[in-house]
Amino acid sequence: MAAAAAPMRVPGMLDANLRVRGRVPYAMDLNVVGMLHAKLLRSPYAHARIVSVDASRARALSGVRAVLTGADLAERDDIYPYYGPIFRDQAALAMDKVRFAGDPVAAVAADDADIAQAALELIDVEYEELPAVFDVDAALAAGAPIVHDEPPRLGQTFADIIVRAEADTNICNHFKLRKGDVERAFAEADHVFENEFTSPPVQHVPMETHNCVAWIDAGIINVTTATQMPFAVRASLAEIFRVSQAKVRITTPTLGGGYGAKTYTKVEPIAALLAQAAGRPVRIHLTREEEFVTITKHGVKIRMKTGVTNDARIVARQSTCWFNTGAYADIGPRLIKNGGYATGGPHDIPNVWVDSYAVYTNLPPAGAFRGYGVSQAAWAYETQMDMIAAQLGWDPLEFRMKNLLEDGQAVMTGEDMFDAHFKELLGSAAERIGWDSAEQPQRTGSKVRAKGLACIIKGTVTPSTSTAAAKLNEDGSLQILSSAVEMGQGAETALSVLAAEGLDLRLDQVSISRPDTDVTPYDQGTSSSRNTYSMGTAVRMAVGDIRTQLLELAAAELEASPDDLELVAGRVQPRGVPDKSIAYGDLVRGSRSGNLLANGVYASKGGLDPETGQGIGSVHWHQAAAAVEVEVDLDTGKIDLLKYHAGVYAGRIVNPVQAELQTEGNIAFGLGQALFEEMIFDGGQLQNGNLGDYMIASMEDMPKEISLGILEHIEANDIHGIGETSLPPAMPAIGNAVYRATGVRITDLPITPEKVLRGLRARAAQESAE
Amino acid sequence: MAAAAAPMRVPGMLDANLRVRGRVPYAMDLNVVGMLHAKLLRSPYAHARIVSVDASRARALSGVRAVLTGADLAERDDIYPYYGPIFRDQAALAMDKVRFAGDPVAAVAADDADIAQAALELIDVEYEELPAVFDVDAALAAGAPIVHDEPPRLGQTFADIIVRAEADTNICNHFKLRKGDVERAFAEADHVFENEFTSPPVQHVPMETHNCVAWIDAGIINVTTATQMPFAVRASLAEIFRVSQAKVRITTPTLGGGYGAKTYTKVEPIAALLAQAAGRPVRIHLTREEEFVTITKHGVKIRMKTGVTNDARIVARQSTCWFNTGAYADIGPRLIKNGGYATGGPHDIPNVWVDSYAVYTNLPPAGAFRGYGVSQAAWAYETQMDMIAAQLGWDPLEFRMKNLLEDGQAVMTGEDMFDAHFKELLGSAAERIGWDSAEQPQRTGSKVRAKGLACIIKGTVTPSTSTAAAKLNEDGSLQILSSAVEMGQGAETALSVLAAEGLDLRLDQVSISRPDTDVTPYDQGTSSSRNTYSMGTAVRMAVGDIRTQLLELAAAELEASPDDLELVAGRVQPRGVPDKSIAYGDLVRGSRSGNLLANGVYASKGGLDPETGQGIGSVHWHQAAAAVEVEVDLDTGKIDLLKYHAGVYAGRIVNPVQAELQTEGNIAFGLGQALFEEMIFDGGQLQNGNLGDYMIASMEDMPKEISLGILEHIEANDIHGIGETSLPPAMPAIGNAVYRATGVRITDLPITPEKVLRGLRARAAQESAE
């Protein structure tokens, strides 16, 4: 693949104008003729046996076209109504038991949503309540109620690194990392610190909740759905309906945000099953309240033990992570790997030991969430870094600088670090915030200011596969077939830029397809900040092939060597001789092939040994740092963010405006999770499952001053995803600043005013006792 | 490309069940939200200057959302509102002049079709009528009114063989064929015959009339249209809207018949222009009456001069063909080439001279029609063959047999014939019908029976380009990306068979895409009986590449040579060792590429020299024969078909049931055109433009006995299209039988009872005079 002479720059999203005018259609805007509307009846119990479901009154309601219960699914042998990317442990409708408050037990498709809703109230379900577990300690206690009576059915995906769950335990999966000899290293360390850190489950809150339309047409199961992973949904539906994947067609318009919530199968099976039952298209569109119990970020408890020497070198770290994966595994078994190894941090630590567990409980399922376990890990290790520094009187910046990875040093998963920029990122962040280790908190009245830092490493899904195709038309315009999902992050713009510059075309000469699993090539999913790099690489490979074909055609025409030719503005010419140039379209027509076709396949190596967690953890490593200045009101505990610097390594920046917007989005996500986001359960019942009671960051909460340091090294010719990278450092940077301002160390997110005040009172009590 | 062990056989169309139950959606079934309905105001005059159009009252009508007139288009420089595959001589709406009765002058988009229709009546158009020409003689007479004042704008397509029309003439185009020395050959011939033959314009009568829905969405011009040529429509709209082809998306569902009527651009421009004007989706769906004036078969007059020796060898043929192409060229300039060279017939004639003209008149445009000019040519030469035989007392069968082409003999366009089966086809047809040259007409009461024969050659569009892509999924199922148009002929079934057998898959493991110009690869169009061969070849190439990839993956896995492996039922195995087989899906997963991708490009050579008509006329030659027994009622002139044998060469038969149905369809088309189909004009006004007055064949008219001889030679590993091939011999075979029954030779189609009775009376008068 030949690099373009100079990177093309594009001002933001190509369709920004249409987006702000509401002219971009989402899945929910699709109106299929004859379409019905579906509603789900959900369990009020966190754990119960379904004794009986009587839907006869609902079926009799005028306007109701189909009603399905778990029993309807259980009795059929033409379907296999289970799904889940790792374990097939979730049924389209609960059949024997419900496992969380919100688990769907029946579904209705009706002429409109009101009728469907009314029908739900006519379904009589008899439950026998069972003892339940909600936190990982209870779930792992001896004699705990077991969420899944038998080991869940194993799927194929990622089977290499998954340990099969055993019966009679709530451990869904266990990831192990064994590097060096932690026991000896702890024994030899000058200081050993052991602390516990927790993060709560939180919500993704995409503006668009889960929704899809399913219809079965000429034997083909069609679903237009707001998913980040059309091919995973296709595989799932093919399995459920016991048909070949060629008979399932998933199409995906632009998404109204994803953030991991829309990875893997969610509402598609029940919509398709209802469409089949009703013989009509069926839409399902979750309410915000339903969205809250559909998928969450993992709540987690991490016990972290770190050994350091007197000269501030980290020599060993041992972590035990208990991820609360809720009632169904979703991608939990894989996420605990990333979250587990991430506890090794961006540090050159010779001895690392990790046990990371996914634990079933009777909470809503937890899955992928922007940051993918790394936020939880970074909260632990970057908080502990400051705790150690404070304890030993070290400058937190210097302590980090001494240990941050450099090229050639081994990361926690064993491979050599390359293209490392941690020190540059953290150093720059510290400078931008005016970091001075000698600086004391500045107090004005009840308000006190201080600064905090954090620096993180994040892997991207590995191995990683994206494939693409390119089609050069007879007028020289270019069409890219890609299954990348546009979800507001600018995927299509980025791919347009990469495609256009590969052939020196204008952006209006390029189109990027939307995912349509019938025709667009496989992509594993738009997640893990992988798209611009992985799909971008596949697109560049396909376009590079087209470029080669053009050069060969022109070489034959011009009786020249391809090496002596260049591509300039849609034409091929002998270098520097525009008079002899030939338009691409003329070359295509001359080839008599109607179009030039090419494919690009990006398939990385990678994967970890299941016994040691060593191998290739990430195709490359995402790197970020944050520096923040907070102001804490000692009377109220309220925390304001005065200054915030986000530093992230981009390799090459494909779209500067989007790179900045993505990073600002991470700040908003980060401060929300740092300061107030938390799903609160009481006996498995969500107490704040709506956007009135559940707080996300508003513009009001944003830092007064934001500076962005999106680090670019074009010469590396590598693109690093930045969709999530600057999120994980936000929470510990804020926590560290709050500690420096108040002396209150909070290890359980979020850092609420109540906790700050409690901490201040405890400190005061301790000081007065001393 | 590896041939499958044994051809797969499939019972008819895969979706036949859905089709007969009305479950297959057509373009007209698409309902886009907010869609408007369009109607066209058409000229009542055959030729007139548009003095003024006042649409103000129409625009004011409630429910009217957009009104366009020619003036609205003429004043814009952001569009180029002309189209036409060869000459851009047709405007979306007439601007300066109307050129046939039915030429659209204004268009309305409204909330429903009734409102749009009502609005048409509120548009006031002032015309200044002009003298007009309706037949080729009048059009070519000195001082004739000129249909196009200036030479039409030349397009790019097929530009190599098109002679630019001159001003001040109604000759739209002129094709020349010059082979050998006809002058000398006529001089040396023992007998020279010269006759004139005519065919009238007729209708295609697809059950589905022209229709489309257009909408402009995020800057993309989308049209879902019932077309046989999505890519030609795309090119046309890109030109009209002055955008790159990447910004126009044409999608095509199954068609309700095409027969050539749906080749090239028709209703799409005005629908898209209305959609743009209204800012809403717009459907246009022609009534049957509008369909009659949208596109027709070419009426033609052919003067044919043939020289023969006493031993029944044809030594020279000279033809002059005047094709009445109507008011706009459409594909006329190319059709006259095929119709012109086809007058050379399936005979080994050393000296051939053809002048073939497309002539503009003030009739509705003529274009592609099943048989593509060859029906008109065959009507001439196969009628003349019998006239010569009758005159010289030869057996028409023997006369033909003596002259039919064999392998290695030069066809009229100069290249060597190969894979010739004319003699086999005709011999078999004669045998099946019980041909006996000594047999006399059998009379019973007023009814008399006799038999007739014909044999034809037909070229397929050359050069010919189809491209396809294949995608093998991770469950081993296969998806084909093709722009082949399914129009009831079974394209998808045929391609499914070819794709499935290439990998030894079941048909339910294969999907064939519908055309979507954004993503499916280029195809020049589903026409010319080319799809199964051309697209089939492209598909087989793509699938062959997948096969190679599978063998290589398996070879690596099994540590074997690919040559020692075989594909059996979705698995690769060492030959004869199923125990070691690996499923395709496992090989795909092992490759980590998510899917295997491959492209297939079929691009034939070919083309004729514009001065001599010599070169490569057809990638291969389609061959057919017909034999018929008729019964003519001498009192009424009514003709019944008692027995009909259709013989056609198929190479390999991909789908036996469809092959038979296609051939039966040709019989229906052929007998209609032989016996009653004719568009009757009076002063340019169509007199029978509806299915009450215009007769097509009904089941009642079908031959009492049909026998089909679909000749297969699998070893040739070639597929010959049969969609049209058996149509051209129908008319002359019937005409020849009627002559043998009655002694009445009719040279102007159709062979109506009136003409038979007139002929009988003339013969009686002549006999009584003698």
Interface residues (C-beta under 8 A of the other chain):
Chain A: D15 L18 R23 V24 P25 D29 N31 V33 Q156 D217 A218 G219 I220 F231 A235 A238 V243 S244 Q245 A246 K247 P463 T465 S466 T467 A469 K471 N473 E474 D475 G476 S477 L478 Q479 L481 D508 Q509 V510 S511 S513 D516 D518 V519 T520 P521 Y522 D523 Q524 R589 S591 R592 S593 G594 N595 L597 A598 N599 V601 A603 S604 K605
Chain B: D15 L18 R23 V24 P25 D29 N31 V33 Q156 D217 A218 G219 I220 F231 A235 A238 V243 S244 Q245 A246 K247 P463 T465 S466 T467 A469 K471 N473 E474 D475 G476 S477 L478 Q479 L481 D508 Q509 V510 S511 S513 D516 D518 V519 T520 P521 Y522 D523 Q524 R589 S591 R592 S593 G594 N595 L597 A598 N599 V601 A603 S604 K605
